[in-house]
Each structure stands twice: as C-alpha cells, then as structure tokens.
C-alpha cells in the first residue's frame, strides 16, 4: 500500500491503515515493534507530525501501545477492535 495524496482519507489514517494491513496479514504480530515515526517518514515521505498522528490513532483504536524510550508495539489480539479479533 502507498499513500494517495488525492484520497479524501487523511494521510495519517492512510498511514495507520498500512500498519493495520500488516498486522492483519500477520507480518506484525502482538508485541512486535511497529515502524518508528522516523521510519514512516523515510518510507512514505510524510511529515513527522503525520507519522505521530498515525501512531496516536493506532493507540487510540487499540492496535498498538507505547513504552516510553522503547517504542510502539502491536497490542495483544484481545485489544484490537472487535471486528478484527
């Protein structure tokens, strides 16, 4: 998946959906480190604030959790939104 700047979905949501797709596909499993904000900036050509918003969205939805100074990880399956359990 790539970022589509003409898509009406906000870029941070598109970025989050890319990570969610990787989780659903099994590329990233519970307790796996998700790409860092810096890596998202580099890989997708987005602003750091956009990457930060994407990570915040993943946390809000239950897909990820952050450990200070360690990174952001995929949440346990039971924390994922109900349609994805």
Secondary structure, DSSP 4 states (H G I P E B T S, - for coil): ----TTSSS-HHHHHHHHHHHHHHTTSS-TTPBPPPHHHHHHHH---HHHHHHHHHHHHHHTSEEEETTTEEEEPPGGGS-GGG-
